[in-house]
Amino acid sequence: MNAPQAIRDNLKISYEGRTFDDPYVTVFEIGSTGRAAIPSTSFDNGRNLQLDLVATIETILSVEVEPQSATKPSIVNNGSVLELKPELIARREVIRIALLTE
């Protein structure tokens, strides 16, 4: 349900000193559910996995991995494109990326 216009006009949302008009927290979850790990060599010609959100990615809020002993991946914010650098994604590993988008 949308808030009445008067409330939206008076509501200000900010993060690290910057005010946003239409912010969203977007969470991506990437996981290896198969029988084997996904090696970095499985990335096409060593290129980054790219996810185009169409919306502007303002900042990466958090990157979490399960199990916690897994290495956190290298994630790059490239405007509206989120890039995951090629690396091993272990069997049953889950990567959770929270983004602030607008």
C-alpha positions as CSV (number, residue, x, y, z in Angstrom):
1,M,0.0,0.0,0.0
2,N,1.4,3.4,-1.0
3,A,1.7,6.1,1.6
4,P,-0.4,9.3,1.0
5,Q,1.5,12.0,-1.1
6,A,1.7,14.3,1.9
7,I,3.6,11.7,3.9
8,R,5.9,10.9,1.0
9,D,6.7,14.6,0.5
10,N,7.7,15.0,4.2
11,L,9.5,11.7,4.6
12,K,13.3,11.9,4.1
13,I,15.5,8.8,3.9
14,S,19.3,9.2,4.1
15,Y,22.3,7.0,4.3
16,E,25.8,8.3,5.1
17,G,24.7,11.9,4.7
18,R,23.0,11.5,1.3
19,T,19.2,11.8,0.9
20,F,17.3,9.4,-1.4
21,D,14.0,9.9,-3.1
22,D,13.1,6.2,-3.8
23,P,15.5,3.9,-2.0
24,Y,15.3,0.1,-1.9
25,V,17.4,-2.5,-0.2
26,T,17.9,-5.3,-2.8
27,V,19.3,-8.7,-1.7
28,F,20.9,-11.2,-4.1
29,E,21.6,-14.7,-3.1
30,I,24.0,-16.8,-5.2
31,G,24.5,-20.4,-4.2
32,S,26.1,-23.6,-5.3
33,T,23.4,-26.2,-5.0
34,G,25.0,-28.9,-7.2
35,R,27.1,-31.9,-6.3
36,A,30.4,-30.1,-6.8
37,A,31.9,-26.7,-6.3
38,I,31.9,-24.1,-9.1
39,P,35.6,-23.4,-9.9
40,S,36.8,-20.0,-11.0
41,T,37.7,-21.6,-14.4
42,S,33.9,-22.1,-15.0
43,F,33.5,-18.3,-15.4
44,D,33.5,-17.6,-19.2
45,N,37.0,-16.7,-20.3
46,G,37.8,-15.5,-16.7
47,R,35.2,-12.7,-17.1
48,N,33.2,-11.4,-14.1
49,L,29.7,-12.6,-13.6
50,Q,27.6,-9.5,-14.3
51,L,24.1,-8.8,-12.9
52,D,22.4,-5.8,-14.5
53,L,19.8,-4.4,-12.1
54,V,18.7,-1.6,-14.4
55,A,18.4,0.5,-11.2
56,T,21.3,2.5,-9.9
57,I,23.3,0.7,-7.2
58,E,24.2,3.4,-4.7
59,T,26.3,1.2,-2.4
60,I,27.0,-2.4,-1.4
61,L,25.6,-2.6,2.2
62,S,26.9,-6.1,3.0
63,V,28.4,-9.3,1.7
64,E,27.8,-12.4,3.7
65,V,28.8,-16.0,3.0
66,E,27.7,-19.4,4.4
67,P,29.4,-21.2,5.8
68,Q,31.2,-18.3,7.6
69,S,34.5,-20.0,7.0
70,A,34.1,-19.4,3.2
71,T,36.1,-16.6,1.6
72,K,34.1,-13.4,0.9
73,P,34.0,-12.8,-2.8
74,S,35.3,-9.7,-4.6
75,I,32.2,-7.7,-5.6
76,V,32.3,-4.6,-7.7
77,N,29.6,-1.9,-8.0
78,N,29.6,-0.6,-11.6
79,G,26.6,1.8,-11.8
80,S,23.6,-0.5,-12.4
81,V,25.8,-3.6,-12.8
82,L,26.9,-5.8,-10.0
83,E,30.1,-7.8,-10.8
84,L,31.3,-11.0,-9.1
85,K,35.0,-11.7,-9.8
86,P,35.8,-15.3,-10.8
87,E,36.6,-17.4,-7.8
88,L,35.7,-20.8,-6.3
89,I,32.2,-21.1,-5.0
90,A,32.3,-24.1,-2.8
91,R,29.7,-26.9,-2.7
92,R,26.7,-25.7,-0.6
93,E,28.2,-22.2,-0.3
94,V,25.8,-19.2,-0.3
95,I,26.8,-15.6,-1.1
96,R,24.3,-13.0,0.1
97,I,24.8,-9.4,-1.2
98,A,22.7,-6.5,0.1
99,L,22.6,-3.4,-2.0
100,L,21.1,0.1,-1.6
101,T,19.4,0.9,-4.9
102,E,17.4,3.8,-6.2
